[in-house]
Amino acid sequence: MKRANHTSSYLGDFNSGATLGGEVSRYQDKQSIYRQGEPAETLFYIQKGAVRLSTRRNNRPSAVTAILGVGDFFGELCLADYPHRMSTAVALTDSSIRTIKKEKMLQLIRKSHRASNSFVAHLLSSVKKYRDQVADLLTSSADQRLAHVLLQLAHLGRNGRAVVEIPFLSHKVLAEMVGTTRSRVNVFMNRFRKQGFINYGEGIEVRPSLRKVVRKR
């Protein structure tokens, strides 16, 4: 499976992640990385693959809160002294993930202004991403939200390659991310495929033309 090797520009100082220290672990598809409620003493940096974050509240079904890819951090709330994991993290594909101890990351941030600036930029970008997701839920139709999620996963929000293949996600997971039903996601995905916006291979092939769905009113 081919996937865009995308590392966000604001993480340029970290490159492959080697400057972060820690150890690299390999996870298989659907393997748990940590579970909500467990002690939070480390954060993680994705060097290869993809990760799904989900949260459960008051015995309700869990909801997908983020799909992360190469160059993304997660579990970073431990740096703000949150004692327990606020979500469950599961690998979506075979992934290589660097585990960094909380104390080690804080030490790096204090010593290096460049690393500090890069990490702050990451945090601000994450805040913007979550705010955009809330705005989408309030102002966009379900098919627009689904298109936006697929484009975001393929990093085609603005500029991108002609076709990017992302890991296959079940319609149930997509429905949780979009805030709709699995049956509606099935209808939308079939429509996108017939219109030539996506295709199925080993994963989901996403084309830049899918942006037409996001722009429509």
C-alpha positions, 0 to 999 in steps of 0.5 A: 500500500502506498501512502503519502510520506507527509511530515508537516512543515512545522515539524521540520526540526524533528525530521525522522523523529531521531532528535526526540529520543525514546524508542521506536515500536512497531504496531500491527493493524488494529493493535492497541497502543494505549487505552482511555484511563491508563496512566499517562507518562509518555507521548508518541510520534508517528514515523510510519502508519496511522493511528485512530483516537477514540473517546468514550463518555458515560457508558455511551458508544466510543466516538472517533475523535482523530485519525493521525498520520506521519509527523503527528504527535499524540498523548501530548496531554501528559505534558500538561500533567493530565494523569490519565489517558483521555482517549484510546489509541489504536494503530490503523495500519502497520505503524512505527511509533516513537515513544518519548518519556514526558520528562525527556520531552519537557527537557528538550523543549526547555533546552531548544528554542527551535524544538519548543517553537516547532512543538508549540506550532504543532499544538496550535495546528491541532487546536485549529484542526479540532475547531475546524471539525466543530465548525464542519459539524455545525455548518456543513452537510454530512457528505461535505464532512465526509469529503473533508475527512477523506481529504484531510487523511490524504493531505489534499486539503489545499495542495496535493498529488493527483491521487493519494491512497489512504488506509482502508477505514470501515464505514462505521469508523467514518460515520463516527468521525463525520457524525452520521450513520453508516448507511449514509456513509455507504451512500456517499462513498458509492456516489463519490466513487461513481463521480470519480472522486475516489476509488478502492484499491488496497486502501481508499484512493482519494483524488483532488477533485473531491474538493468540489464536494466541500466547496458546494453549497 
